[in-house]
């Protein structure tokens, strides 16, 4: 009986782990404040899950479109956030608004 309990708990924990790792495709509307190579510093234009309006966020992306300070953008990311000051995310997609 203990064996089945351990197997059930292990299966449940693995399912929870893999479910938590799945990207949620969250989006963030923001304004570019600084432009770097393959990254931008942005200010959140509106409150979003986990981010306050006006909060600064460092956004990196492998394929960065041509951006300039003041551009309004929409960032799609997995939902994973590096807790730092400022917060850091890796964008899946960046679109001009």
C-alpha positions as CSV (number, residue, x, y, z in Angstrom):
1,X,0.0,0.0,0.0
2,X,2.8,2.4,0.8
3,X,4.4,1.7,-2.6
4,X,1.2,2.9,-4.4
5,X,1.0,6.0,-2.2
6,X,4.6,6.9,-3.1
7,X,4.0,6.3,-6.8
8,X,0.8,8.4,-6.7
9,X,2.5,11.3,-4.8
10,X,5.5,11.2,-7.2
11,X,3.2,11.3,-10.3
12,X,1.2,14.2,-8.8
13,X,4.3,16.2,-8.1
14,X,5.8,15.6,-11.5
15,X,2.5,16.6,-13.2
16,X,2.5,19.8,-11.0
17,X,6.1,20.6,-11.9
18,X,5.6,20.2,-15.6
19,X,2.4,22.2,-15.5
20,X,4.1,25.0,-13.7
21,X,6.9,25.1,-16.3
22,X,4.6,25.5,-19.2
23,X,4.7,29.1,-20.7
24,X,1.6,31.1,-20.0
25,X,2.1,33.6,-22.8
26,X,1.6,36.7,-20.5
27,X,1.7,40.1,-22.1
28,X,2.9,43.4,-20.8
29,X,2.2,46.8,-22.3
30,X,5.1,49.2,-21.7
31,X,7.1,52.2,-23.0
32,X,10.7,51.9,-24.0
33,X,13.0,54.1,-21.8
34,X,16.5,52.8,-22.9
35,X,17.7,50.6,-25.8
36,X,20.6,48.2,-25.5
37,X,21.9,45.4,-27.8
38,X,19.3,42.6,-27.6
39,X,17.5,44.3,-24.7
40,X,15.5,47.3,-23.6
41,X,14.6,49.0,-20.3
42,X,10.8,49.7,-20.2
43,X,8.3,51.3,-17.9
44,X,5.0,49.4,-17.5
45,X,2.2,51.5,-19.1
46,X,-0.6,49.7,-17.1
47,X,-0.9,47.3,-14.2
48,X,-0.4,43.7,-15.3
49,X,-0.1,40.5,-13.4
50,X,3.0,40.8,-11.2
51,X,3.9,44.3,-12.4
52,X,2.7,47.7,-11.2
53,X,2.0,50.7,-13.5
54,X,5.3,52.7,-13.8
55,X,7.5,49.8,-12.7
56,X,10.8,49.5,-14.6
57,X,11.5,46.1,-16.3
58,X,14.6,44.9,-18.1
59,X,13.5,42.9,-21.2
60,X,15.9,40.8,-23.3
61,X,15.0,39.2,-26.6
62,X,16.9,37.2,-29.2
63,X,15.3,39.0,-32.1
64,X,14.9,42.6,-31.1
65,X,13.0,44.9,-33.5
66,X,14.3,48.4,-34.1
67,X,13.2,50.4,-31.1
68,X,13.7,53.9,-29.7
69,X,13.0,55.5,-26.4
70,X,9.4,56.5,-26.2
71,X,8.1,53.6,-28.3
72,X,5.0,51.9,-27.0
73,X,5.4,48.1,-27.2
74,X,3.6,44.9,-26.2
75,X,5.9,42.2,-24.8
76,X,4.9,38.5,-24.7
77,X,6.8,36.4,-22.3
78,X,6.6,33.0,-20.5
79,X,5.6,34.4,-17.2
80,X,8.9,33.7,-15.6
81,X,10.4,36.8,-13.9
82,X,13.8,37.2,-12.4
83,X,13.3,39.0,-9.1
84,X,15.8,41.8,-9.1
85,X,15.8,45.6,-9.2
86,X,14.6,46.2,-11.9
87,X,12.8,42.9,-12.6
88,X,14.1,41.0,-15.7
89,X,12.2,39.0,-18.3
90,X,13.0,37.2,-21.5
91,X,10.6,38.1,-24.3
92,X,9.2,35.6,-26.7
93,X,7.9,38.4,-28.9
94,X,8.0,42.2,-28.9
95,X,5.5,44.2,-31.0
96,X,5.2,47.9,-31.6
97,X,1.8,49.2,-30.6
